[in-house]
Amino acid sequence: MKKRYIKHIVLLILVSAVSASCEKGFLDKAPDEDLTIDDVFAERQYAERFLTATYNYLPTEIDFAEIPGRNPFVGASDDMEMSWLNRFSHRMNGGTWGPNDVPGNEHWSIPYQAIRRLNLFTENITHTPMDEQVKRTWVGEAEFLKGFFHFLLVRLYGPVPIVDHSFQPNDDFSLLKRNTLTECINYIAGRCDEAVELLPMTVPAASKGRATAAAALALKSRALLYAASPLFNGNPDYADFVDAEGTKLFPSYDGQLWQRAADAAKASIERSEAAGYRLYRAAGNDPVQNYQQIFTERHNQEILFARNLGVHSWQEMGGAPNSEGGWSGLCPLQRLVDAYEMADGSTPITGYESNGQPIINTVSGYQETGYANEAHPSGYYPAGIRNMYANREPRFYATVNYNGAMWRGRQLEFWNSGAEGKSKGGTELYSVTGYLLRKFMDENNVNIREGRFVLKTWVYFRLAEQYLNYAEALNETQGPVEAVYTHVNAVRDRSGLPGLPTGLSKEEMRERIRHERRIELSFETHRYFDTRRWLIAEKTNKIDLYGMNIHVGNSLKDDEFYQRTYLKSRVFEKKHYLWPIDQNTINVSPLVVQNPFW
Protein backbone atom coordinates (compact mmCIF):
# COMPACT_ATOMS: atom_id res chain seq x y z
CA MET A 1 0.00 0.00 0.00
CA LYS A 2 1.33 3.40 -0.90
CA LYS A 3 2.49 5.62 1.93
CA ARG A 4 0.26 8.50 0.81
CA TYR A 5 -2.80 6.24 0.67
CA ILE A 6 -2.13 4.93 4.17
CA LYS A 7 -1.87 8.48 5.46
CA HIS A 8 -5.25 9.46 4.02
CA ILE A 9 -7.01 6.27 5.09
CA VAL A 10 -5.81 6.82 8.63
CA LEU A 11 -7.70 10.10 8.46
CA LEU A 12 -10.85 7.99 8.16
CA ILE A 13 -10.37 6.33 11.50
CA LEU A 14 -8.07 9.06 12.81
CA VAL A 15 -6.54 6.62 15.16
CA SER A 16 -4.00 9.19 16.30
CA ALA A 17 -1.72 11.93 15.14
CA VAL A 18 1.08 9.47 15.77
CA SER A 19 -0.30 7.03 13.20
CA ALA A 20 -0.18 9.54 10.37
CA SER A 21 3.37 8.40 9.56
CA CYS A 22 4.51 5.06 8.24
CA GLU A 23 7.75 5.00 10.21
CA LYS A 24 7.50 2.20 12.77
CA GLY A 25 9.71 3.93 15.32
CA PHE A 26 7.45 6.97 15.37
CA LEU A 27 4.35 4.81 15.65
CA ASP A 28 5.84 2.98 18.62
CA LYS A 29 6.48 6.18 20.56
CA ALA A 30 4.09 7.46 23.18
CA PRO A 31 2.67 10.82 22.04
CA ASP A 32 3.69 12.60 25.24
CA GLU A 33 7.11 11.02 25.86
CA ASP A 34 10.20 10.18 23.84
CA LEU A 35 9.62 6.51 24.71
CA THR A 36 8.50 3.45 22.84
CA ILE A 37 5.20 1.84 23.72
CA ASP A 38 7.13 -0.98 25.38
CA ASP A 39 8.99 1.56 27.51
CA VAL A 40 5.77 3.27 28.56
CA PHE A 41 4.13 0.08 29.78
CA ALA A 42 7.24 -1.19 31.48
CA GLU A 43 6.70 1.30 34.30
CA ARG A 44 3.55 2.08 36.29
CA GLN A 45 4.02 5.86 36.36
CA TYR A 46 4.30 6.09 32.57
CA ALA A 47 1.31 3.82 32.02
CA GLU A 48 -0.80 5.91 34.37
CA ARG A 49 0.27 9.10 32.65
CA PHE A 50 -0.66 7.58 29.29
CA LEU A 51 -4.20 6.81 30.49
CA THR A 52 -4.69 10.08 32.36
CA ALA A 53 -3.68 12.11 29.32
CA THR A 54 -6.54 10.53 27.37
CA TYR A 55 -9.06 12.39 29.52
CA ASN A 56 -7.82 15.56 27.81
CA TYR A 57 -9.51 14.33 24.63
CA LEU A 58 -12.95 14.64 26.22
CA PRO A 59 -14.95 17.35 24.46
CA THR A 60 -14.82 20.79 26.06
CA GLU A 61 -18.53 21.34 25.63
CA ILE A 62 -18.35 24.32 27.95
CA ASP A 63 -16.97 26.29 24.97
CA PHE A 64 -20.02 26.96 22.81
CA ALA A 65 -18.16 29.01 20.22
CA GLU A 66 -14.54 29.75 21.13
CA ILE A 67 -12.93 27.12 18.87
CA PRO A 68 -14.64 26.68 15.48
CA GLY A 69 -17.01 23.78 15.76
CA ARG A 70 -15.96 22.69 19.28
CA ASN A 71 -19.52 22.74 20.61
CA PRO A 72 -21.85 24.37 18.10
CA PHE A 73 -24.77 22.30 19.34
CA VAL A 74 -26.11 24.71 21.97
CA GLY A 75 -26.09 27.62 19.52
CA ALA A 76 -27.61 25.40 16.82
CA SER A 77 -30.52 24.38 19.04
CA ASP A 78 -33.57 26.43 19.96
CA ASP A 79 -31.91 27.27 23.28
CA MET A 80 -29.55 30.03 22.19
CA GLU A 81 -28.25 32.51 19.64
CA MET A 82 -24.68 33.78 19.63
CA SER A 83 -24.00 37.52 19.51
CA TRP A 84 -20.62 37.01 17.84
CA LEU A 85 -20.35 36.90 14.09
CA ASN A 86 -19.27 33.96 11.93
CA ARG A 87 -19.56 31.14 14.46
CA PHE A 88 -20.09 27.65 13.13
CA SER A 89 -23.49 27.44 14.78
CA HIS A 90 -24.55 30.38 12.60
CA ARG A 91 -23.59 28.44 9.50
CA MET A 92 -25.52 25.43 10.71
CA ASN A 93 -28.58 27.56 11.40
CA GLY A 94 -28.28 29.17 7.98
CA GLY A 95 -27.72 25.91 6.13
CA THR A 96 -24.42 27.12 4.67
CA TRP A 97 -22.29 24.11 5.53
CA GLY A 98 -21.62 20.66 4.21
CA PRO A 99 -19.13 17.81 3.71
CA ASN A 100 -16.46 20.09 2.28
CA ASP A 101 -16.17 22.35 5.30
CA VAL A 102 -17.51 20.46 8.31
CA PRO A 103 -15.16 20.79 11.32
CA GLY A 104 -14.28 17.12 11.43
CA ASN A 105 -11.21 17.46 13.61
CA GLU A 106 -13.12 18.12 16.83
CA HIS A 107 -15.86 15.58 16.19
CA TRP A 108 -14.27 12.84 14.07
CA SER A 109 -10.50 13.01 14.43
CA ILE A 110 -10.16 13.62 18.15
CA PRO A 111 -12.50 10.82 19.28
CA TYR A 112 -10.62 8.33 17.11
CA GLN A 113 -7.28 9.60 18.36
CA ALA A 114 -8.50 8.98 21.90
CA ILE A 115 -9.82 5.54 20.96
CA ARG A 116 -6.43 4.53 19.57
CA ARG A 117 -4.72 5.55 22.78
CA LEU A 118 -7.23 3.54 24.78
CA ASN A 119 -6.75 0.48 22.61
CA LEU A 120 -3.00 0.76 23.00
CA PHE A 121 -3.52 1.03 26.75
CA THR A 122 -5.68 -2.08 27.14
CA GLU A 123 -3.47 -4.06 24.77
CA ASN A 124 -0.30 -3.27 26.70
CA ILE A 125 -1.22 -2.67 30.35
CA THR A 126 -1.15 -6.42 31.01
CA HIS A 127 2.65 -6.22 30.82
CA THR A 128 2.97 -3.48 33.44
CA PRO A 129 4.30 -4.63 36.83
CA MET A 130 1.86 -3.16 39.35
CA ASP A 131 -0.98 -3.94 41.73
CA GLU A 132 -3.56 -6.04 39.87
CA GLN A 133 -6.59 -4.37 41.47
CA VAL A 134 -5.40 -0.94 40.40
CA LYS A 135 -4.75 -2.34 36.95
CA ARG A 136 -8.35 -3.61 36.77
CA THR A 137 -9.62 -0.17 37.70
CA TRP A 138 -7.53 1.47 34.99
CA VAL A 139 -8.80 -1.00 32.41
CA GLY A 140 -12.34 -0.17 33.54
CA GLU A 141 -11.68 3.52 32.96
CA ALA A 142 -10.34 2.77 29.50
CA GLU A 143 -13.35 0.62 28.59
CA PHE A 144 -15.75 3.35 29.71
CA LEU A 145 -13.85 5.96 27.69
CA LYS A 146 -13.87 3.74 24.60
CA GLY A 147 -17.63 3.55 24.89
CA PHE A 148 -17.98 7.28 25.49
CA PHE A 149 -15.86 8.32 22.51
CA HIS A 150 -17.72 5.91 20.25
CA PHE A 151 -21.00 7.34 21.54
CA LEU A 152 -19.88 10.88 20.73
CA LEU A 153 -19.39 9.74 17.15
CA VAL A 154 -22.68 7.83 16.93
CA ARG A 155 -24.83 10.67 18.29
CA LEU A 156 -23.55 12.89 15.48
CA TYR A 157 -22.95 10.60 12.49
CA GLY A 158 -25.08 7.54 13.22
CA PRO A 159 -23.28 4.30 12.26
CA VAL A 160 -19.49 4.69 12.37
CA PRO A 161 -16.49 2.37 12.11
CA ILE A 162 -15.95 0.54 15.39
CA VAL A 163 -12.26 0.63 16.22
CA ASP A 164 -11.65 -2.08 18.82
CA HIS A 165 -7.88 -2.47 18.38
CA SER A 166 -4.91 -0.28 17.53
CA PHE A 167 -3.93 -0.07 13.87
CA GLN A 168 -0.47 -0.34 12.36
CA PRO A 169 0.79 0.82 8.94
CA ASN A 170 0.76 -2.69 7.48
CA ASP A 171 -2.94 -3.20 8.29
CA ASP A 172 -5.30 -3.26 5.32
CA PHE A 173 -7.11 0.01 5.85
CA SER A 174 -9.09 -0.44 2.65
CA LEU A 175 -11.33 -2.90 4.48
CA LEU A 176 -12.50 -0.31 6.99
CA LYS A 177 -16.18 0.50 6.78
CA ARG A 178 -19.06 1.75 8.85
CA ASN A 179 -20.54 -0.77 11.24
CA THR A 180 -24.30 -0.99 11.53
CA LEU A 181 -26.02 1.17 14.10
CA THR A 182 -27.01 -1.89 16.10
CA GLU A 183 -23.39 -3.05 16.21
CA CYS A 184 -22.29 0.40 17.37
CA ILE A 185 -24.85 0.59 20.16
CA ASN A 186 -24.09 -2.94 21.32
CA TYR A 187 -20.38 -2.18 21.34
CA ILE A 188 -20.95 0.93 23.47
CA ALA A 189 -23.23 -0.96 25.86
CA GLY A 190 -20.67 -3.76 26.07
CA ARG A 191 -17.91 -1.36 27.02
CA CYS A 192 -20.16 0.05 29.73
CA ASP A 193 -20.95 -3.40 31.08
CA GLU A 194 -17.25 -4.21 31.20
CA ALA A 195 -16.49 -0.94 32.98
CA VAL A 196 -19.21 -1.47 35.58
CA GLU A 197 -17.63 -4.78 36.56
CA LEU A 198 -14.21 -3.19 37.01
CA LEU A 199 -14.88 0.26 38.46
CA PRO A 200 -16.03 1.54 41.86
CA MET A 201 -19.28 3.51 42.03
CA THR A 202 -17.52 6.46 43.68
CA VAL A 203 -13.97 7.75 43.96
CA PRO A 204 -12.22 9.87 46.62
CA ALA A 205 -12.30 13.65 46.31
CA ALA A 206 -8.77 13.74 44.90
CA SER A 207 -9.85 11.48 42.02
CA LYS A 208 -13.05 13.31 41.05
CA GLY A 209 -13.25 13.53 37.29
CA ARG A 210 -12.11 9.96 36.70
CA ALA A 211 -14.54 7.37 35.39
CA THR A 212 -16.69 5.34 37.76
CA ALA A 213 -19.25 2.58 37.43
CA ALA A 214 -21.90 5.30 37.92
CA ALA A 215 -20.60 7.07 34.80
CA ALA A 216 -20.68 3.84 32.82
CA LEU A 217 -24.26 3.09 33.89
CA ALA A 218 -25.29 6.61 32.86
CA LEU A 219 -23.63 6.31 29.46
CA LYS A 220 -25.36 3.00 28.78
CA SER A 221 -28.69 4.57 29.73
CA ARG A 222 -28.22 7.47 27.31
CA ALA A 223 -26.90 5.35 24.46
CA LEU A 224 -29.82 2.92 24.68
CA LEU A 225 -32.31 5.78 24.91
CA TYR A 226 -30.90 7.21 21.67
CA ALA A 227 -31.04 3.78 20.04
CA ALA A 228 -34.74 3.41 20.93
CA SER A 229 -35.68 6.87 19.64
CA PRO A 230 -37.30 7.59 16.24
CA LEU A 231 -34.13 8.88 14.56
CA PHE A 232 -32.39 5.54 14.97
CA ASN A 233 -35.23 3.06 15.55
CA GLY A 234 -37.07 2.22 12.33
CA ASN A 235 -36.59 5.64 10.71
CA PRO A 236 -38.26 5.28 7.27
CA ASP A 237 -35.91 7.85 5.76
CA TYR A 238 -32.96 5.55 6.53
CA ALA A 239 -34.64 2.23 5.74
CA ASP A 240 -32.77 1.82 2.45
CA PHE A 241 -29.48 3.37 3.51
CA VAL A 242 -26.80 0.78 2.85
CA ASP A 243 -23.02 0.68 2.77
CA ALA A 244 -20.89 0.02 -0.30
CA GLU A 245 -21.46 -3.73 0.09
CA GLY A 246 -25.25 -3.44 0.41
CA THR A 247 -25.48 -3.91 4.18
CA LYS A 248 -28.32 -1.96 5.80
CA LEU A 249 -26.85 0.40 8.36
CA PHE A 250 -30.04 1.27 10.28
CA PRO A 251 -32.40 -1.24 11.92
CA SER A 252 -36.11 -1.82 11.48
CA TYR A 253 -38.32 -0.65 14.31
CA ASP A 254 -38.02 -2.65 17.52
CA GLY A 255 -40.33 -1.66 20.35
CA GLN A 256 -38.28 -3.71 22.82
CA LEU A 257 -35.50 -1.14 22.57
CA TRP A 258 -37.58 1.17 24.75
CA GLN A 259 -37.75 -1.49 27.46
CA ARG A 260 -34.02 -2.06 27.17
CA ALA A 261 -33.48 1.69 27.64
CA ALA A 262 -35.86 1.77 30.61
CA ASP A 263 -34.04 -1.13 32.25
CA ALA A 264 -30.68 0.58 31.78
CA ALA A 265 -31.92 3.88 33.23
CA LYS A 266 -33.51 2.11 36.19
CA ALA A 267 -30.25 0.28 36.90
CA SER A 268 -28.35 3.56 36.68
CA ILE A 269 -30.70 5.25 39.15
CA GLU A 270 -30.90 2.39 41.65
CA ARG A 271 -27.19 1.65 41.77
CA SER A 272 -26.23 5.33 41.85
CA GLU A 273 -28.60 6.12 44.68
CA ALA A 274 -27.43 3.07 46.61
CA ALA A 275 -23.92 4.51 46.32
CA GLY A 276 -25.01 7.88 47.73
CA TYR A 277 -25.84 9.96 44.64
CA ARG A 278 -28.90 12.21 45.01
CA LEU A 279 -30.73 15.02 43.27
CA TYR A 280 -28.87 18.05 44.55
CA ARG A 281 -30.50 20.35 47.08
CA ALA A 282 -28.88 23.46 48.54
CA ALA A 283 -28.46 23.89 52.28
CA GLY A 284 -31.64 25.93 52.65
CA ASN A 285 -33.59 23.95 50.03
CA ASP A 286 -34.37 27.14 48.13
CA PRO A 287 -35.68 26.07 44.68
CA VAL A 288 -33.55 28.58 42.73
CA GLN A 289 -30.37 27.64 44.58
CA ASN A 290 -31.24 23.94 44.35
CA TYR A 291 -30.93 24.24 40.58
CA GLN A 292 -28.32 26.98 40.29
CA GLN A 293 -25.75 25.35 42.53
CA ILE A 294 -25.74 22.03 40.67
CA PHE A 295 -23.40 23.76 38.26
CA THR A 296 -21.34 25.86 40.65
CA GLU A 297 -20.67 23.32 43.41
CA ARG A 298 -18.20 21.07 41.66
CA HIS A 299 -18.67 17.29 41.83
CA ASN A 300 -21.71 17.51 44.08
CA GLN A 301 -23.86 14.49 44.93
CA GLU A 302 -25.85 14.69 41.66
CA ILE A 303 -22.88 14.58 39.31
CA LEU A 304 -22.15 11.17 37.79
CA PHE A 305 -19.34 12.27 35.47
CA ALA A 306 -17.77 15.64 34.75
CA ARG A 307 -14.57 17.01 33.29
CA ASN A 308 -12.26 19.18 35.38
CA LEU A 309 -11.33 22.32 33.46
CA GLY A 310 -9.20 24.18 35.97
CA VAL A 311 -9.57 27.94 36.25
CA HIS A 312 -11.60 28.37 33.09
CA SER A 313 -12.76 31.81 32.00
CA TRP A 314 -14.40 31.35 28.62
CA GLN A 315 -17.98 30.64 29.67
CA GLU A 316 -17.93 33.30 32.39
CA MET A 317 -16.70 35.82 29.82
CA GLY A 318 -19.22 34.72 27.21
CA GLY A 319 -22.23 34.98 29.48
CA ALA A 320 -21.24 38.13 31.36
CA PRO A 321 -22.50 41.53 30.16
CA ASN A 322 -20.16 43.89 28.35
CA SER A 323 -20.59 46.43 31.15
CA GLU A 324 -18.51 44.26 33.49
CA GLY A 325 -15.91 43.25 30.93
CA GLY A 326 -17.78 40.27 29.49
CA TRP A 327 -18.67 39.53 25.90
CA SER A 328 -22.51 39.46 26.06
CA GLY A 329 -22.39 36.54 23.66
CA LEU A 330 -24.55 33.73 25.07
CA CYS A 331 -28.13 34.78 24.42
CA PRO A 332 -31.11 32.59 25.32
CA LEU A 333 -33.87 32.66 22.73
CA GLN A 334 -37.26 34.21 23.38
CA ARG A 335 -38.86 30.85 22.64
CA LEU A 336 -36.96 29.28 25.52
CA VAL A 337 -37.92 32.14 27.85
CA ASP A 338 -41.55 31.56 26.84
CA ALA A 339 -41.26 27.84 27.61
CA TYR A 340 -40.68 28.29 31.34
CA GLU A 341 -43.81 27.63 33.36
CA MET A 342 -45.44 29.95 35.83
CA ALA A 343 -44.71 29.41 39.52
CA ASP A 344 -47.87 27.31 39.89
CA GLY A 345 -46.86 25.02 37.02
CA SER A 346 -49.28 26.46 34.47
CA THR A 347 -48.24 27.08 30.85
CA PRO A 348 -47.99 30.79 29.99
CA ILE A 349 -47.76 30.57 26.20
CA THR A 350 -49.34 27.84 24.09
CA GLY A 351 -48.10 28.80 20.63
CA TYR A 352 -47.43 31.63 18.20
CA GLU A 353 -49.23 33.61 15.53
CA SER A 354 -47.71 33.83 12.06
CA ASN A 355 -46.15 37.18 12.97
CA GLY A 356 -44.34 35.70 15.96
CA GLN A 357 -46.69 37.08 18.60
CA PRO A 358 -47.47 34.69 21.45
CA ILE A 359 -50.77 32.93 22.07
CA ILE A 360 -51.19 33.60 25.77
CA ASN A 361 -52.88 31.20 28.15
CA THR A 362 -54.91 33.76 30.09
CA VAL A 363 -55.76 31.25 32.81
CA SER A 364 -52.07 31.12 33.77
CA GLY A 365 -51.99 34.76 34.85
CA TYR A 366 -49.15 35.54 32.46
CA GLN A 367 -49.03 39.13 31.18
CA GLU A 368 -46.93 40.64 28.41
CA THR A 369 -47.63 44.20 29.51
CA GLY A 370 -47.17 46.21 32.68
CA TYR A 371 -44.68 45.99 35.50
CA ALA A 372 -44.51 44.07 38.78
CA ASN A 373 -45.63 46.17 41.74
CA GLU A 374 -43.83 44.03 44.31
CA ALA A 375 -40.57 42.14 44.57
CA HIS A 376 -40.63 38.38 44.95
CA PRO A 377 -40.78 37.47 48.67
CA SER A 378 -37.68 35.28 48.34
CA GLY A 379 -35.78 37.82 46.28
CA TYR A 380 -36.04 36.04 42.94
CA TYR A 381 -36.79 39.37 41.24
CA PRO A 382 -37.13 43.02 42.24
CA ALA A 383 -40.17 45.25 41.94
CA GLY A 384 -40.56 47.10 38.67
CA ILE A 385 -39.59 44.37 36.25
CA ARG A 386 -41.82 43.64 33.26
CA ASN A 387 -44.73 41.36 34.20
CA MET A 388 -43.64 38.79 31.59
CA TYR A 389 -40.71 37.93 33.89
CA ALA A 390 -42.66 37.91 37.15
CA ASN A 391 -44.05 34.86 38.90
CA ARG A 392 -42.20 32.37 36.68
CA GLU A 393 -40.87 29.00 37.81
CA PRO A 394 -37.63 29.01 39.86
CA ARG A 395 -35.48 27.48 37.13
CA PHE A 396 -36.09 30.53 34.98
CA TYR A 397 -34.43 32.81 37.54
CA ALA A 398 -31.51 30.39 37.86
CA THR A 399 -30.97 30.18 34.10
CA VAL A 400 -31.75 33.47 32.33
CA ASN A 401 -30.63 37.05 32.89
CA TYR A 402 -33.31 39.44 31.59
CA ASN A 403 -33.92 43.18 31.59
CA GLY A 404 -34.08 44.38 35.19
CA ALA A 405 -32.77 41.16 36.74
CA MET A 406 -30.48 41.56 39.74
CA TRP A 407 -26.93 40.46 38.91
CA ARG A 408 -23.83 41.06 41.00
CA GLY A 409 -25.47 43.74 43.08
CA ARG A 410 -27.27 45.77 40.41
CA GLN A 411 -30.07 45.59 37.86
CA LEU A 412 -29.19 44.66 34.30
CA GLU A 413 -29.99 47.20 31.57
CA PHE A 414 -30.48 45.59 28.17
CA TRP A 415 -32.32 48.51 26.60
CA ASN A 416 -30.43 50.33 23.87
CA SER A 417 -28.93 53.11 25.98
CA GLY A 418 -28.55 50.97 29.11
CA ALA A 419 -25.29 49.68 30.55
CA GLU A 420 -25.65 46.38 28.64
CA GLY A 421 -27.38 47.94 25.66
CA LYS A 422 -26.61 47.72 21.95
CA SER A 423 -25.33 51.29 21.87
CA LYS A 424 -22.61 50.35 24.39
CA GLY A 425 -21.57 47.04 22.86
CA GLY A 426 -19.85 48.03 19.64
CA THR A 427 -19.97 45.55 16.76
CA GLU A 428 -20.66 42.34 18.68
CA LEU A 429 -20.61 42.81 22.47
CA TYR A 430 -24.31 43.07 23.21
CA SER A 431 -27.15 40.60 23.58
CA VAL A 432 -28.98 40.12 20.28
CA THR A 433 -32.09 38.74 22.01
CA GLY A 434 -32.27 40.92 25.12
CA TYR A 435 -31.21 38.03 27.38
CA LEU A 436 -27.97 36.51 28.66
CA LEU A 437 -27.18 33.10 30.08
CA ARG A 438 -27.12 32.89 33.88
CA LYS A 439 -26.92 29.13 34.29
CA PHE A 440 -23.39 27.87 35.03
CA MET A 441 -22.22 31.36 36.02
CA ASP A 442 -20.65 32.00 39.42
CA GLU A 443 -22.20 35.26 40.53
CA ASN A 444 -20.34 35.59 43.81
CA ASN A 445 -16.75 34.53 43.16
CA VAL A 446 -15.96 35.84 39.67
CA ASN A 447 -14.80 39.36 38.90
CA ILE A 448 -13.81 39.79 35.28
CA ARG A 449 -12.23 43.21 35.57
CA GLU A 450 -10.02 41.93 38.39
CA GLY A 451 -9.19 38.79 36.43
CA ARG A 452 -10.70 36.62 39.15
CA PHE A 453 -12.18 33.32 37.95
CA VAL A 454 -12.96 29.97 39.53
CA LEU A 455 -12.37 26.27 38.96
CA LYS A 456 -14.92 24.97 36.49
CA THR A 457 -16.23 21.58 35.48
CA TRP A 458 -18.43 20.48 32.59
CA VAL A 459 -21.06 17.95 33.56
CA TYR A 460 -21.60 15.12 31.07
CA PHE A 461 -23.93 12.99 33.21
CA ARG A 462 -26.06 13.82 36.22
CA LEU A 463 -28.80 12.00 38.07
CA ALA A 464 -31.70 14.21 36.92
CA GLU A 465 -31.04 13.16 33.33
CA GLN A 466 -31.29 9.53 34.39
CA TYR A 467 -34.67 10.23 35.99
CA LEU A 468 -35.92 11.74 32.75
CA ASN A 469 -34.36 8.98 30.65
CA TYR A 470 -36.22 6.42 32.71
CA ALA A 471 -39.50 8.29 32.58
CA GLU A 472 -39.31 8.68 28.81
CA ALA A 473 -38.39 5.09 28.05
CA LEU A 474 -40.90 3.66 30.53
CA ASN A 475 -43.71 5.83 29.17
CA GLU A 476 -42.99 4.61 25.65
CA THR A 477 -43.13 0.96 26.65
CA GLN A 478 -45.77 0.96 29.43
CA GLY A 479 -47.51 4.33 29.26
CA PRO A 480 -47.75 6.85 32.12
CA VAL A 481 -47.50 4.38 34.99
CA GLU A 482 -46.77 5.49 38.54
CA ALA A 483 -42.98 5.28 38.18
CA VAL A 484 -43.10 7.72 35.24
CA TYR A 485 -44.89 10.30 37.38
CA THR A 486 -42.60 9.63 40.34
CA HIS A 487 -39.40 10.40 38.48
CA VAL A 488 -40.62 13.43 36.54
CA ASN A 489 -42.23 14.89 39.65
CA ALA A 490 -39.04 14.39 41.68
CA VAL A 491 -37.16 16.62 39.23
CA ARG A 492 -39.94 19.22 39.34
CA ASP A 493 -40.24 19.14 43.12
CA ARG A 494 -36.53 19.88 43.55
CA SER A 495 -37.15 23.13 41.67
CA GLY A 496 -40.30 24.11 43.53
CA LEU A 497 -42.90 23.03 40.96
CA PRO A 498 -46.05 21.01 41.58
CA GLY A 499 -46.39 17.50 40.21
CA LEU A 500 -47.84 16.79 36.79
CA PRO A 501 -51.63 16.48 36.53
CA THR A 502 -52.90 12.94 36.90
CA GLY A 503 -54.69 11.10 34.12
CA LEU A 504 -52.35 12.07 31.30
CA SER A 505 -52.38 9.89 28.19
CA LYS A 506 -49.20 8.35 26.84
CA GLU A 507 -49.00 11.07 24.18
CA GLU A 508 -49.62 13.85 26.70
CA MET A 509 -47.00 12.45 29.03
CA ARG A 510 -44.54 12.23 26.14
CA GLU A 511 -44.94 15.96 25.54
CA ARG A 512 -44.60 16.72 29.24
CA ILE A 513 -41.37 14.74 29.47
CA ARG A 514 -39.97 16.45 26.39
CA HIS A 515 -40.83 19.81 27.88
CA GLU A 516 -39.20 18.85 31.18
CA ARG A 517 -36.00 17.84 29.39
CA ARG A 518 -35.96 21.13 27.54
CA ILE A 519 -36.09 23.15 30.75
CA GLU A 520 -34.13 20.95 33.17
CA LEU A 521 -31.31 20.14 30.73
CA SER A 522 -31.17 23.47 28.88
CA PHE A 523 -27.75 24.54 27.55
CA GLU A 524 -26.21 21.17 28.57
CA THR A 525 -25.86 19.95 24.93
CA HIS A 526 -29.02 17.85 25.18
CA ARG A 527 -31.58 19.90 23.28
CA TYR A 528 -29.81 19.69 19.90
CA PHE A 529 -29.66 15.90 20.05
CA ASP A 530 -33.08 15.47 21.68
CA THR A 531 -34.89 17.33 18.90
CA ARG A 532 -33.09 15.22 16.34
CA ARG A 533 -33.60 11.84 17.97
CA TRP A 534 -37.31 12.70 18.34
CA LEU A 535 -37.45 13.77 14.67
CA ILE A 536 -38.97 17.15 15.54
CA ALA A 537 -36.07 19.41 14.52
CA GLU A 538 -37.88 20.47 11.36
CA LYS A 539 -40.36 22.18 13.70
CA THR A 540 -37.99 23.40 16.41
CA ASN A 541 -35.15 24.61 14.20
CA LYS A 542 -36.84 25.83 11.02
CA ILE A 543 -38.15 28.92 12.76
CA ASP A 544 -38.17 32.70 12.82
CA LEU A 545 -36.30 34.09 15.82
CA TYR A 546 -37.73 36.92 17.89
CA GLY A 547 -36.38 38.77 20.89
CA MET A 548 -36.79 42.02 22.72
CA ASN A 549 -36.42 45.23 20.72
CA ILE A 550 -32.80 45.89 21.68
CA HIS A 551 -32.53 48.77 19.19
CA VAL A 552 -34.65 51.11 21.33
CA GLY A 553 -35.27 51.99 24.95
CA ASN A 554 -34.09 54.54 27.49
CA SER A 555 -35.22 53.04 30.80
CA LEU A 556 -36.39 49.89 32.52
CA LYS A 557 -40.02 50.83 31.92
CA ASP A 558 -39.72 51.83 28.28
CA ASP A 559 -42.58 49.84 26.70
CA GLU A 560 -41.03 49.94 23.25
CA PHE A 561 -38.13 47.72 24.34
CA TYR A 562 -40.51 44.87 25.24
CA GLN A 563 -42.06 44.62 21.78
CA ARG A 564 -41.17 41.25 20.29
CA THR A 565 -38.92 41.96 17.33
CA TYR A 566 -37.86 39.73 14.43
CA LEU A 567 -34.19 38.78 14.53
CA LYS A 568 -33.57 36.25 11.77
CA SER A 569 -34.81 32.99 10.26
CA ARG A 570 -33.19 29.61 10.62
CA VAL A 571 -32.89 26.84 8.05
CA PHE A 572 -33.35 23.12 8.63
CA GLU A 573 -33.40 20.35 6.03
CA LYS A 574 -33.86 16.60 6.42
CA LYS A 575 -30.15 15.98 5.81
CA HIS A 576 -29.32 17.97 8.95
CA TYR A 577 -30.53 15.21 11.26
CA LEU A 578 -27.05 13.71 10.96
CA TRP A 579 -23.74 15.42 10.30
CA PRO A 580 -21.93 14.76 7.04
CA ILE A 581 -18.64 12.91 7.14
CA ASP A 582 -15.80 15.11 5.96
CA GLN A 583 -15.52 14.80 2.18
CA ASN A 584 -11.76 14.27 2.28
CA THR A 585 -12.40 11.12 4.28
CA ILE A 586 -15.08 9.95 1.86
CA ASN A 587 -12.80 10.55 -1.12
CA VAL A 588 -10.13 8.14 0.10
CA SER A 589 -12.37 5.54 1.73
CA PRO A 590 -13.85 3.07 -0.79
CA LEU A 591 -16.12 1.30 1.73
CA VAL A 592 -17.37 4.33 3.64
CA VAL A 593 -20.57 5.97 2.41
CA GLN A 594 -21.78 9.50 3.08
CA ASN A 595 -24.77 10.10 5.33
CA PRO A 596 -28.21 10.32 3.70
CA PHE A 597 -29.20 13.41 1.69
CA TRP A 598 -25.74 15.04 1.78
ABEGO torsion letter per residue (X at the ends): XBAAAAAAAAAAAGAEAAAABABAAAAABBAABBBBAAAAAABAAAAAAAAAAAAAABBBAABAAABBGABAAAAABAABBBABBGBAAAAAAAGBBBAAABBAAAAAAAAAAAAAAAAAAAAAAAABBBBAAAAAAAAAAAAAAAAAAAAAAAAAAEBBBBBABBBBAABBAAABBBBBAAAAAAAAAAAAAAAAAABBABBBAAABGBBBAAAAAAAAAAAAAAAABAAABGBAAAAABBBAAGBBABBBBBAAAAAAAAAAAAAAAAAAAAAGBBBBBBAAGBAAAAAAAAAABBGBAABABBBBAEBBAAAAAAABBAAAGBAGABBBBAAAAAABBBAAGBBABAEBBAAGBBBBBAAAGBBABEBBABBBAAGABBBGBBAAABGBBAAAAAABBBBGBBBGGBBBBABAABAABAAAAEAABBBAAGBBBABGBBAAABBAAAGBBBBBBBBABBAAAAAAAAAAAAAAAAEBBAAAAAAAAAAAAAAGBBBBBBGBBAAAAAAAAAAAAAAAABGAGAAAAAAAAAGAAAAAABBBBBBBBAABEABAABAAAABBBBABBBBBBAAAABBBBBAAAAAABAABBBBBGX
